[in-house]
Amino acid sequence: MEKFLLGVAVGALAVFMMDPQSGRRRRALVRDKVVHAGHVGRDYIEHTSRDLRNRAQGMVAELRSTVDRRLTTRDESVQAGASPTSM
C-alpha cells in the first residue's frame, strides 16, 4: 500500500510539473530554489572553514606564545644560576 501511495504522489508531482501552461514556471522556480540552496550551502561551508582556520591559527599562536614565555623564563633562570630542572 505504501508503494502505491508513493507511486500516486510521484505521478501527481510529474503531472503538476509537466503541465503545459504552468509547468515551465514551476520548473524554473524549483531550479532557482535548488541553485539558491547550493549557494547558501557553499557560503556556509566557506564561512565555517574560514572560522575553523582562524581558530586553529589562534591556538597555534597561543601555544607558541606560551612556549616562548616558558623558554625565556627558563633561559633567564639558567643565566641567573638556577638549575633548569628546578622549574
C-alpha positions as CSV (number, residue, x, y, z in Angstrom):
1,M,0.0,0.0,0.0
2,E,2.9,2.4,0.8
3,K,4.4,1.8,-2.6
4,F,1.1,2.5,-4.3
5,L,0.7,5.8,-2.4
6,L,4.3,6.7,-3.3
7,G,3.6,6.0,-6.9
8,V,0.5,8.2,-6.8
9,A,2.4,11.0,-5.2
10,V,5.2,10.8,-7.8
11,G,2.7,10.6,-10.6
12,A,0.8,13.7,-9.3
13,L,4.1,15.6,-9.0
14,A,5.1,14.7,-12.6
15,V,1.7,15.8,-13.9
16,F,2.0,19.0,-11.8
17,M,5.5,19.8,-13.1
18,M,4.8,18.8,-16.7
19,D,1.6,20.9,-17.0
20,P,1.9,22.8,-20.4
21,Q,0.5,26.1,-19.0
22,S,2.3,26.5,-15.7
23,G,4.9,23.7,-15.7
24,R,7.7,25.8,-17.2
25,R,7.3,28.4,-14.5
26,R,7.1,25.8,-11.7
27,R,10.3,24.1,-13.1
28,A,12.1,27.4,-13.2
29,L,11.1,28.1,-9.6
30,V,12.3,24.7,-8.5
31,R,15.6,25.2,-10.5
32,D,16.1,28.7,-8.9
33,K,15.5,27.3,-5.4
34,V,17.9,24.5,-5.9
35,V,20.6,26.9,-7.2
36,H,20.0,29.2,-4.3
37,A,20.3,26.3,-1.8
38,G,23.6,25.4,-3.4
39,H,24.8,29.0,-3.0
40,V,23.7,29.1,0.6
41,G,25.4,25.7,1.3
42,R,28.6,26.9,-0.4
43,D,28.6,30.1,1.6
44,Y,28.0,28.2,4.9
45,I,31.0,25.9,4.1
46,E,33.2,28.8,3.2
47,H,32.4,30.7,6.4
48,T,32.7,27.7,8.6
49,S,36.1,26.7,7.1
50,R,37.4,30.3,7.5
51,D,36.2,30.3,11.1
52,L,37.9,27.0,11.8
53,R,41.1,28.1,10.1
54,N,41.2,31.3,12.1
55,R,40.6,29.4,15.4
56,A,43.4,27.0,14.6
57,Q,45.8,29.8,13.8
58,G,44.9,31.5,17.1
59,M,45.5,28.3,19.0
60,V,48.9,27.9,17.4
61,A,49.8,31.5,18.2
62,E,48.7,31.0,21.8
63,L,50.8,27.8,22.1
64,R,53.9,29.5,20.6
65,S,53.5,32.4,22.9
66,T,53.3,30.1,25.9
67,V,56.3,28.0,24.8
68,D,58.3,31.2,24.1
69,R,57.5,32.6,27.5
70,R,58.5,29.4,29.3
71,L,61.7,29.1,27.3
72,T,62.5,32.7,28.1
73,T,61.8,32.3,31.8
74,R,64.0,29.1,31.8
75,D,66.8,30.8,30.0
76,E,66.7,33.7,32.4
77,S,66.8,31.3,35.4
78,V,69.8,29.4,33.9
79,Q,71.7,32.7,33.3
80,A,70.9,33.7,36.9
81,G,72.4,30.5,38.2
82,A,69.3,28.4,39.0
83,S,69.1,24.8,38.0
84,P,66.9,24.3,34.8
85,T,65.5,21.2,36.4
86,S,64.1,23.1,39.4
87,M,61.5,24.7,37.2
